[in-house]
Amino acid sequence: MTNINIRLLKDGIELSEQGLQRRFDLQLLDNGEVVFSKEGENQVNLSHFLFRCNQGLVDGPSDEEGKEVKHNYVI
C-alpha cells in the first residue's frame, strides 16, 4: 500500500506561491493499461493505493483467458 503526494515546483518553489496554476493528470499503468487516473492543480495525492503482489504469478501472457499475470506498474 502506498500514499504519494506529487507537487509541481519551479526553481524549488511551489507554483501556487508564485501565482501559477498548472493542471496535470497522474496515471498509474499496469502492463500498459490505465488502472488509476487522477487530475490536480499544482499537486496530486495518490492515497491508499494497493499494489498487487506478483508472488506465484507467471511473467508474460497466459494461454488461459482471465488468468492473472505479473504486475508491471508505471506512474
C-alpha positions as CSV (number, residue, x, y, z in Angstrom):
1,M,0.0,0.0,0.0
2,T,1.2,3.5,-0.7
3,N,0.5,7.2,-0.3
4,I,2.1,9.6,-2.7
5,N,1.9,13.4,-3.0
6,I,3.2,15.0,-6.2
7,R,3.8,18.8,-6.2
8,L,4.9,20.9,-9.1
9,L,7.8,23.2,-8.3
10,K,9.7,25.9,-10.3
11,D,13.2,26.7,-9.1
12,G,12.4,24.8,-5.9
13,I,9.4,26.9,-5.1
14,E,5.8,25.8,-5.2
15,L,3.9,27.1,-8.2
16,S,1.0,28.4,-6.1
17,E,3.4,30.6,-4.1
18,Q,4.5,32.1,-7.5
19,G,0.8,32.7,-8.6
20,L,0.9,30.0,-11.2
21,Q,-1.7,27.2,-11.7
22,R,-0.9,24.1,-13.8
23,R,-3.4,21.3,-14.3
24,F,-2.0,17.9,-14.8
25,D,-3.1,14.2,-14.9
26,L,-1.5,11.4,-13.0
27,Q,-1.9,7.9,-14.5
28,L,-0.9,4.6,-13.0
29,L,-0.4,1.8,-15.5
30,D,-0.2,-1.9,-15.0
31,N,1.2,-3.8,-18.1
32,G,0.3,-0.7,-20.2
33,E,-3.3,-0.5,-19.1
34,V,-4.5,2.5,-17.0
35,V,-5.6,1.2,-13.6
36,F,-5.8,4.6,-11.8
37,S,-6.1,8.2,-13.0
38,K,-6.4,11.5,-11.1
39,E,-6.3,15.2,-12.1
40,G,-5.0,18.0,-10.0
41,E,-3.8,21.6,-10.0
42,N,-0.2,22.0,-8.9
43,Q,-0.4,18.8,-6.8
44,V,-2.0,15.3,-6.8
45,N,-2.4,12.9,-4.0
46,L,-2.4,9.1,-4.6
47,S,-3.9,7.9,-1.3
48,H,-4.1,4.3,-0.1
49,F,-3.4,2.7,-3.4
50,L,-2.8,-1.1,-3.0
51,F,-0.2,-2.5,-5.4
52,R,-1.0,-6.2,-6.1
53,C,1.5,-8.9,-5.3
54,N,3.5,-10.8,-8.0
55,Q,4.2,-13.9,-5.9
56,G,3.3,-17.1,-7.8
57,L,2.2,-15.3,-11.0
58,V,3.5,-16.0,-14.5
59,D,5.8,-13.4,-16.2
60,G,4.0,-13.0,-19.5
61,P,0.7,-13.5,-21.3
62,S,-1.1,-16.6,-20.4
63,D,-2.9,-19.1,-22.6
64,E,-5.8,-19.2,-20.1
65,E,-8.3,-16.3,-20.6
66,G,-8.6,-14.1,-17.5
67,K,-5.6,-15.6,-15.7
68,E,-3.6,-13.0,-13.7
69,V,0.0,-12.3,-14.8
70,K,2.8,-10.4,-13.0
71,H,2.1,-6.7,-12.5
72,N,4.4,-4.1,-14.0
73,Y,3.4,-0.7,-12.6
74,V,4.4,2.6,-14.2
75,I,3.5,6.1,-12.8
